[in-house]
Amino acid sequence: MSKIKIADFYYGAVLSMLFSHNIKPALIENGSDRQVYDFTTNKAKFTLFVKYRSEKVETKKDGYSSWNFNLKNDMAELSKYLDDGKNLILALVCGSDDLGESELAILDSNDISWLMFNNKSTITISRKKSEKAFRIANGGSREGAYPIKCNRYEELF
């Protein structure tokens, strides 16, 4: 019997979003780890590393959505991709009980290097309703948070 894992829905959603935003891959390879994909397109080559959270963190303020991601077990692998000169993209699927309300935060190699430089192996990423950027908490305040634009498809792909 072939059972579908919950992770497959999230990884498939990321791939579907890329395809629907005009990413036309010439080749997609995934290794033994199904959360990592090597893309070759007519515009670029990149390695896509996908993580997901299926639920939001309960927040004290209305209009805010937050998700926690644990990257501790992934830091060595992410670092190796960067050291090898890969064009690394980290896709964070920010899930919601209402799947249609789920969001996707996309971090590039510079963002990932920032996480490593700041020893951010566990991150909280949040977005205020109608804001055009996610924020990665850095020191507790939103003012000091690291911004990630919501729609980065055109600039990264």
KADAKA-V304000 format. One record per residue. N is the residue number from 1. RES is the residue in one letter. OMEGA is omega in degrees with one decimal (* if undefined). Layout:
BEGIN
n:N res:RES omega:OMEGA
n:N res:RES omega:OMEGA
END
This chain:
BEGIN
n:1 res:M omega:-178.1
n:2 res:S omega:-179.2
n:3 res:K omega:176.5
n:4 res:I omega:178.5
n:5 res:K omega:179.1
n:6 res:I omega:-179.9
n:7 res:A omega:-179.4
n:8 res:D omega:177.4
n:9 res:F omega:-179.2
n:10 res:Y omega:178.7
n:11 res:Y omega:177.6
n:12 res:G omega:178.6
n:13 res:A omega:178.3
n:14 res:V omega:179.8
n:15 res:L omega:178.3
n:16 res:S omega:178.2
n:17 res:M omega:179.0
n:18 res:L omega:-179.3
n:19 res:F omega:-178.3
n:20 res:S omega:175.8
n:21 res:H omega:170.8
n:22 res:N omega:171.7
n:23 res:I omega:-176.5
n:24 res:K omega:-177.5
n:25 res:P omega:171.2
n:26 res:A omega:-177.2
n:27 res:L omega:172.8
n:28 res:I omega:175.8
n:29 res:E omega:169.6
n:30 res:N omega:-177.2
n:31 res:G omega:-178.8
n:32 res:S omega:179.3
n:33 res:D omega:-172.6
n:34 res:R omega:179.4
n:35 res:Q omega:-179.3
n:36 res:V omega:-178.4
n:37 res:Y omega:173.3
n:38 res:D omega:-179.1
n:39 res:F omega:165.8
n:40 res:T omega:179.3
n:41 res:T omega:177.2
n:42 res:N omega:-178.6
n:43 res:K omega:-172.7
n:44 res:A omega:168.6
n:45 res:K omega:177.3
n:46 res:F omega:175.1
n:47 res:T omega:-178.6
n:48 res:L omega:179.2
n:49 res:F omega:-172.6
n:50 res:V omega:172.0
n:51 res:K omega:177.8
n:52 res:Y omega:168.9
n:53 res:R omega:-176.1
n:54 res:S omega:-177.5
n:55 res:E omega:175.0
n:56 res:K omega:171.8
n:57 res:V omega:175.8
n:58 res:E omega:179.5
n:59 res:T omega:-178.8
n:60 res:K omega:-177.1
n:61 res:K omega:175.0
n:62 res:D omega:176.5
n:63 res:G omega:178.4
n:64 res:Y omega:172.6
n:65 res:S omega:-179.5
n:66 res:S omega:177.1
n:67 res:W omega:176.4
n:68 res:N omega:177.4
n:69 res:F omega:176.7
n:70 res:N omega:-178.6
n:71 res:L omega:-175.2
n:72 res:K omega:-177.4
n:73 res:N omega:-177.1
n:74 res:D omega:-171.8
n:75 res:M omega:-179.7
n:76 res:A omega:-180.0
n:77 res:E omega:177.7
n:78 res:L omega:179.3
n:79 res:S omega:179.0
n:80 res:K omega:177.9
n:81 res:Y omega:179.0
n:82 res:L omega:179.0
n:83 res:D omega:178.9
n:84 res:D omega:178.0
n:85 res:G omega:179.3
n:86 res:K omega:170.3
n:87 res:N omega:-170.4
n:88 res:L omega:176.2
n:89 res:I omega:176.4
n:90 res:L omega:178.7
n:91 res:A omega:178.6
n:92 res:L omega:178.5
n:93 res:V omega:-177.4
n:94 res:C omega:-172.7
n:95 res:G omega:179.1
n:96 res:S omega:176.1
n:97 res:D omega:172.3
n:98 res:D omega:-172.7
n:99 res:L omega:178.8
n:100 res:G omega:177.8
n:101 res:E omega:179.0
n:102 res:S omega:-176.9
n:103 res:E omega:-179.6
n:104 res:L omega:174.7
n:105 res:A omega:-176.5
n:106 res:I omega:178.9
n:107 res:L omega:178.1
n:108 res:D omega:-177.4
n:109 res:S omega:178.7
n:110 res:N omega:178.8
n:111 res:D omega:-179.5
n:112 res:I omega:176.1
n:113 res:S omega:177.3
n:114 res:W omega:178.2
n:115 res:L omega:-178.0
n:116 res:M omega:179.9
n:117 res:F omega:-178.8
n:118 res:N omega:178.7
n:119 res:N omega:-178.6
n:120 res:K omega:178.2
n:121 res:S omega:171.8
n:122 res:T omega:-176.8
n:123 res:I omega:169.3
n:124 res:T omega:177.7
n:125 res:I omega:-176.6
n:126 res:S omega:175.9
n:127 res:R omega:174.4
n:128 res:K omega:-178.8
n:129 res:K omega:178.7
n:130 res:S omega:172.5
n:131 res:E omega:-177.4
n:132 res:K omega:178.8
n:133 res:A omega:166.8
n:134 res:F omega:174.8
n:135 res:R omega:174.4
n:136 res:I omega:-177.1
n:137 res:A omega:178.5
n:138 res:N omega:179.3
n:139 res:G omega:171.1
n:140 res:G omega:-177.6
n:141 res:S omega:177.4
n:142 res:R omega:-179.3
n:143 res:E omega:-179.6
n:144 res:G omega:-176.4
n:145 res:A omega:179.9
n:146 res:Y omega:-176.5
n:147 res:P omega:174.4
n:148 res:I omega:179.6
n:149 res:K omega:-179.0
n:150 res:C omega:-175.8
n:151 res:N omega:-175.3
n:152 res:R omega:-174.2
n:153 res:Y omega:-175.1
n:154 res:E omega:-176.2
n:155 res:E omega:-176.9
n:156 res:L omega:-176.2
n:157 res:F omega:*
END
